[in-house]
Amino acid sequence: MTPLMEIKDLKVRFHTDEGMVNAVNGISYAMEPGEILGVVGESGCGKSVHALSIMRLIPIPPGQIASGQVMFNNRDLIKLSESEMRHVRGRDIAMVFQDPMTSLNPVYTVGFQIMEALKLHKGLDEKEARERAAELLSLVGIPGASQRLDDYPHQFSGGMRQRAMIAMALSCEPQLLIADEPTTALDVTIQAQIVDLVIRLQQELGMAVMWITHDLGVVAEMAYKINVMYAGYIIERGHVRDIYKKTRHPYTIGLLGSLPRIDEPPGTKLMSIPGLPPDLLALPPGCPFAARCLYRVERCLQEMPPLEETDGVEHTVACWRWEYIAGRGS
């Protein structure tokens, strides 16, 4: 199957007064049409920066896409002009951000903001755009959709604002929806509703979804494949069952160990990862996780391991000691 999107050796830098921040460090992967990809990792690991780079929303300066390709529908998005990218954003690739209150314009009605995209990308007139906007709000579960079109963002609850953002993102039927931690600002009940909504819409519309989160519990129930990121690198990638059942990278083991489990006896302590992430201004020469890793050897401090295939189908890991870890049954 021809990939919907293929990223090749993407590197993103930020030039600051303190020096150059190495935010994304040569990541490569492909997404298939209709796939749900989970991108996980702690704050500052490059999840959001790499997604913004796909959309060409990195502020330049201080940001810089130093190298790489983002192939989408046989076009390299990195090489497109800003005018050409405006036709890609919203129509072919849409993005839902973490905080809907800062993403929606407070001085325009919700209906106006949804209709704007429909007029721009679909060429609908005022009446057609309003009817379609009402359909979209209804699709994402907002009651009285026709009347709510004339409301402003502050008149919506947090969960409803995020639903409105999803409606706006889906307005032009994109092939890829990027959801950047869309449930972080919401309570647990609303989070579950948003996750269920995106899964249902993905199945109905057949679009691909990239779900960016630090919550491994969420992606376990929705993703087909998972990219685990650390310090701007993909350090493990594979089908969700392999990531959870055949974990091969010490960092992923730590992430999974920090999750509470219902099958553990009461009083079981959660695992913590010692130390701190590396300074992206001065990355170490070897594996960026080596200083925090219980399995490290001298080679880990000197050489960055490449992503290589493990014992799982399409399961890759960047670790010199993955075979040893596999032998321990981790």
C-alpha positions in Angstrom: 0.0 0.0 0.0 1.3 3.5 -0.9 1.8 5.5 2.3 -0.4 8.5 2.8 2.5 10.4 4.4 6.2 9.6 4.6 8.6 11.6 6.8 12.3 11.2 5.9 15.1 12.4 8.2 13.2 15.4 9.6 15.3 17.8 11.7 14.0 20.9 13.4 16.1 23.5 15.2 15.4 26.6 17.2 17.9 29.4 17.4 17.8 31.1 20.9 20.0 33.5 22.9 21.4 30.5 24.8 22.2 28.5 21.6 20.6 26.1 19.1 17.9 23.8 20.5 17.8 20.5 18.8 14.0 19.8 18.9 13.6 17.1 16.3 16.6 15.0 15.4 16.3 13.1 12.1 13.0 11.1 12.5 11.6 8.9 9.7 8.4 7.0 9.5 5.3 6.4 7.2 1.6 6.5 7.8 -0.9 4.5 5.8 -4.3 5.8 4.7 -6.9 5.3 7.5 -4.3 4.5 10.1 -4.4 5.7 13.7 -0.9 6.6 14.9 -0.2 7.3 18.6 2.8 9.6 19.3 3.9 9.4 22.9 6.6 10.8 25.2 7.1 13.2 28.0 6.9 17.0 27.6 9.7 18.5 25.5 10.4 15.3 23.5 9.5 16.8 20.1 5.9 15.5 19.7 4.2 18.8 19.0 7.2 20.4 17.2 7.3 17.6 14.6 3.5 17.8 14.1 3.7 21.6 13.6 6.5 21.0 11.1 4.3 18.8 9.1 1.7 21.7 8.9 4.6 24.2 8.3 3.4 26.2 11.4 6.9 26.4 13.0 7.7 30.2 13.6 10.6 31.0 11.3 12.7 32.6 12.9 13.5 31.4 15.6 12.6 27.9 14.2 14.2 26.2 11.3 13.3 23.0 9.4 17.0 22.1 9.0 16.5 19.1 6.7 14.2 16.3 5.7 11.1 15.6 3.6 7.4 15.3 4.4 5.9 13.5 1.4 2.1 13.8 1.3 0.2 12.8 -1.9 3.5 12.7 -3.7 4.4 16.2 -2.8 7.1 17.4 -0.4 5.3 19.8 2.0 8.6 21.3 3.1 9.2 22.6 -0.4 5.7 24.1 -1.0 5.3 27.8 -1.0 3.2 29.4 1.8 0.4 30.0 -0.7 0.4 26.3 -1.6 0.4 25.2 2.0 -2.7 27.3 2.7 -4.5 25.0 0.4 -3.2 21.9 2.2 -4.0 23.1 5.7 -7.6 22.4 6.6 -8.4 20.7 3.3 -5.9 17.8 3.2 -4.5 17.9 6.7 -6.3 19.4 9.7 -5.1 19.9 13.2 -6.8 20.0 16.6 -4.8 21.8 19.3 -4.5 21.3 23.0 -6.5 24.3 24.3 -9.6 25.1 22.2 -10.1 28.5 24.0 -6.9 29.8 22.5 -7.5 28.1 19.1 -10.9 29.6 18.5 -11.2 33.4 17.9 -13.2 34.9 20.7 -14.6 37.8 18.6 -16.2 35.6 16.0 -19.1 33.1 16.3 -18.4 29.4 16.2 -20.5 29.1 13.1 -18.6 31.9 11.3 -15.3 30.1 12.0 -16.5 26.8 10.7 -18.1 28.4 7.6 -14.9 30.3 6.8 -13.1 27.1 6.0 -16.0 25.7 4.0 -16.2 28.8 1.8 -12.4 28.9 1.3 -11.8 25.2 0.5 -15.1 24.0 -0.7 -16.4 27.1 -2.5 -19.8 27.0 -0.7 -22.0 30.1 -0.6 -23.3 31.5 2.7 -26.5 29.3 2.9 -24.7 26.1 1.9 -21.9 26.8 4.4 -24.3 27.4 7.2 -26.2 24.2 6.5 -23.0 22.2 6.4 -21.7 23.8 9.6 -24.8 22.8 11.4 -24.4 19.3 10.1 -20.9 19.2 11.4 -21.8 20.4 14.9 -24.5 17.8 15.0 -22.0 15.1 13.8 -19.7 15.8 16.8 -22.6 15.6 19.3 -23.5 19.3 20.0 -27.3 19.5 20.6 -29.3 22.3 18.9 -26.6 22.7 16.4 -28.4 25.2 14.1 -28.9 27.6 17.1 -25.4 27.1 18.5 -23.8 28.4 15.3 -24.5 32.0 16.4 -22.9 31.5 19.8 -19.4 32.7 20.7 -16.6 30.4 22.0 -17.1 31.6 25.6 -20.7 30.4 25.5 -19.5 26.8 25.0 -18.1 24.5 27.7 -14.6 23.2 27.4 -15.8 19.9 26.0 -18.1 21.6 23.6 -15.3 23.9 22.4 -13.1 20.9 21.7 -16.0 19.3 19.8 -16.4 22.5 17.8 -12.7 22.4 17.0 -13.0 18.9 15.7 -16.0 19.9 13.6 -14.0 22.7 12.1 -11.1 20.3 11.5 -13.4 17.8 9.7 -15.2 20.4 7.7 -13.3 19.8 4.5 -13.0 16.1 5.0 -9.2 15.9 5.4 -7.2 12.8 4.7 -5.2 13.3 7.9 -6.3 14.7 11.3 -3.5 15.6 13.7 -4.8 15.8 17.3 -2.2 17.4 19.6 -3.1 16.4 23.1 -6.7 17.5 22.5 -8.0 16.2 25.9 -5.4 17.6 28.2 -7.5 20.6 29.5 -10.6 18.5 29.9 -11.9 16.4 32.9 -11.7 12.6 32.7 -15.3 12.0 31.6 -15.1 14.5 28.8 -11.7 13.1 27.7 -13.3 9.7 27.3 -16.2 11.2 25.2 -13.7 13.0 22.9 -11.6 9.8 22.4 -14.8 7.8 21.6 -15.9 10.6 19.2 -12.6 10.6 17.3 -12.6 6.8 17.0 -16.2 6.8 15.7 -15.5 9.6 13.2 -12.3 7.9 12.0 -14.3 4.7 11.3 -17.1 6.6 9.5 -14.9 8.9 7.4 -11.9 6.6 6.9 -9.4 9.4 7.6 -6.0 8.8 9.1 -5.4 10.2 12.7 -2.2 11.2 14.5 -3.0 11.3 18.2 -0.2 13.1 20.2 -0.3 12.5 23.9 1.8 11.7 27.0 -1.0 9.3 28.1 -0.1 5.7 27.1 -3.5 4.6 28.4 -5.4 6.6 25.8 -3.4 5.3 22.8 -3.7 1.7 24.0 -7.4 1.7 23.1 -7.3 3.7 19.9 -4.0 3.5 18.0 -2.8 0.9 15.4 0.9 1.9 15.7 2.8 3.9 18.2 5.9 6.2 17.9 7.7 6.6 21.3 9.7 9.8 21.2 12.5 11.0 23.5 14.8 14.1 23.1 13.6 14.6 19.5 14.3 11.0 18.4 11.9 8.1 17.8 13.3 5.5 20.1 10.7 2.8 19.6 8.0 2.2 17.0 5.6 -0.6 16.3 2.1 -2.1 16.4 0.4 -1.3 19.7 0.4 -4.9 20.8 4.2 -5.1 20.4 4.8 -1.8 22.2 2.8 -3.0 25.2 3.6 -6.8 25.2 7.1 -6.9 23.7 8.6 -3.6 25.0 12.2 -3.4 24.0 13.4 0.1 25.0 14.2 1.0 28.6 12.4 4.4 28.3 9.2 2.7 27.1 9.5 0.2 29.9 9.7 3.1 32.3 6.7 4.9 30.8 4.5 1.7 31.0 5.7 1.0 34.5 4.5 4.4 35.6 0.9 3.6 34.7 -1.4 2.2 37.4 -2.8 -1.3 36.5 -6.0 -3.0 37.7 -4.3 -6.4 37.5 -1.6 -5.4 40.1 -2.1 -6.2 43.8 -3.1 -3.3 46.1 -0.1 -1.3 47.3 2.0 -2.0 44.2 4.4 0.9 43.7 4.6 2.6 40.4 7.9 2.7 38.5 9.7 6.1 38.2 12.4 7.0 35.8 15.4 8.5 37.6 17.1 11.7 36.5 16.1 14.3 34.0 15.8 14.5 30.2 19.0 15.8 28.4 19.5 19.5 27.6 18.4 19.9 24.0 21.0 22.7 23.7 23.8 20.2 24.2 22.7 16.6 23.4 25.1 13.9 24.6 27.1 12.1 21.9 25.5 8.7 22.6 22.0 7.6 23.4 20.1 10.6 24.9 18.5 8.2 27.5 21.8 6.6 28.6 22.3 8.8 31.7 18.9 7.6 33.1 19.1 4.0 31.9 19.6 1.0 34.2 20.8 -1.1 31.3 23.5 1.2 29.9 27.0 0.1 28.9 29.9 2.1 27.8 28.8 2.0 24.1 25.5 3.7 25.0 27.4 6.8 26.2 29.5 7.0 23.0 27.3 6.0 20.0 23.6 6.8 19.2 22.0 3.5 18.3 20.0 3.4 15.0 16.4 2.2 14.7 16.6 -1.4 13.9 14.0 -4.2 13.5 13.4 -6.4 16.6 11.6 -9.7 17.0 8.2 -8.2 16.1 6.7 -7.4 12.7 7.4 -3.7 11.9 8.7 -3.3 15.5 11.9 -1.1 15.6 13.9 0.1 18.5 17.0 2.4 19.0 18.8 0.5 21.7 22.1 -1.3 21.8 20.8 -3.7 24.4 17.3 -4.6 23.2 18.2 -8.3 22.7 19.4 -8.5 26.3 16.2 -6.7 27.5 14.1 -9.2 25.4 15.9 -12.1 27.0 14.9 -10.8 30.4 11.3 -11.0 29.3 10.8 -7.2 29.7 
